[in-house]
Amino acid sequence: MSFKEIHDVPKNHQLTINLPESFPSKQRVVVTVEEVPLSKKEKLKLMKRAASDPQFIEDMKEVNSDFDLINNEGL
């Protein structure tokens, strides 16, 4: 038997899992915790914030500079 639940991570980073009553009580279980991918709306919000983040802008300048060197090698 298996079941799946999605939870928000609380500030204390602790979750309690309540198994259904029908779940066999003498069984072993595997608990896997995975991050839920961000929604498109959440991703766009983060991208808009990054556009004005000084560290992100500096990193992008550095990456672009590195690629400029590579792009000009064939000329």
Backbone torsions as a table, in degrees:
resi	resn	phi	psi	omega
1	MET	NA	144.8	175.2
2	SER	-144.1	159.7	173.2
3	PHE	-153.7	161.6	-175.0
4	LYS	-134.6	137.8	175.7
5	GLU	-134.8	150.4	175.0
6	ILE	-116.7	130.5	-177.8
7	HIS	-126.7	150.3	168.0
8	ASP	-78.5	143.7	179.6
9	VAL	-79.6	121.4	179.4
10	PRO	-75.1	165.1	-178.4
11	LYS	-58.6	-31.6	-179.5
12	ASN	-84.8	0.1	178.1
13	HIS	57.8	33.1	178.4
14	GLN	-124.4	132.7	177.2
15	LEU	-119.5	146.7	173.2
16	THR	-113.3	130.2	-179.0
17	ILE	-103.3	121.3	175.3
18	ASN	-102.9	114.7	-179.9
19	LEU	-80.6	148.9	177.2
20	PRO	-61.2	150.7	179.4
21	GLU	-57.5	-31.8	-177.5
22	SER	-76.6	-7.1	-179.3
23	PHE	-71.2	131.6	-179.2
24	PRO	-60.1	129.1	-174.0
25	SER	-81.5	-14.6	-178.9
26	LYS	-105.9	25.6	179.6
27	GLN	-105.4	154.6	171.6
28	ARG	-90.6	152.9	179.9
29	VAL	-130.9	156.7	173.5
30	VAL	-111.2	127.6	178.1
31	VAL	-108.8	121.3	178.3
32	THR	-118.4	131.7	179.2
33	VAL	-114.2	122.8	179.1
34	GLU	-126.8	145.3	173.5
35	GLU	-70.3	138.5	174.5
36	VAL	-83.1	128.4	179.9
37	PRO	-57.8	146.8	177.7
38	LEU	-66.7	149.7	175.3
39	SER	-73.7	163.8	179.2
40	LYS	-58.9	-39.8	179.7
41	LYS	-62.7	-43.2	179.6
42	GLU	-66.6	-39.6	178.8
43	LYS	-63.1	-44.1	179.4
44	LEU	-62.5	-39.2	178.5
45	LYS	-61.3	-44.0	179.0
46	LEU	-67.0	-37.6	178.8
47	MET	-65.1	-38.8	178.2
48	LYS	-64.6	-39.1	177.9
49	ARG	-67.2	-37.7	-178.6
50	ALA	-64.4	-32.8	-177.6
51	ALA	-59.2	-22.5	179.3
52	SER	-114.3	9.2	179.4
53	ASP	-83.2	117.8	-176.6
54	PRO	-56.1	-39.9	-179.7
55	GLN	-66.7	-41.6	178.4
56	PHE	-63.0	-44.6	180.0
57	ILE	-61.0	-43.7	179.1
58	GLU	-63.9	-42.5	177.8
59	ASP	-61.9	-41.7	179.8
60	MET	-65.8	-37.6	176.7
61	LYS	-61.7	-42.1	-180.0
62	GLU	-64.4	-44.9	178.6
63	VAL	-62.8	-45.2	179.2
64	ASN	-61.3	-39.4	178.5
65	SER	-62.8	-43.6	178.0
66	ASP	-60.4	-43.1	-179.4
67	PHE	-72.2	-30.2	175.9
68	ASP	-60.2	-41.0	178.3
69	LEU	-62.1	-42.8	-179.6
70	ILE	-69.3	-42.9	-178.3
71	ASN	-64.8	-30.0	-178.1
72	ASN	-86.5	-6.9	-178.9
73	GLU	-64.7	-33.8	-177.2
74	GLY	-81.7	-5.4	-177.2
75	LEU	-85.4	NA	NA
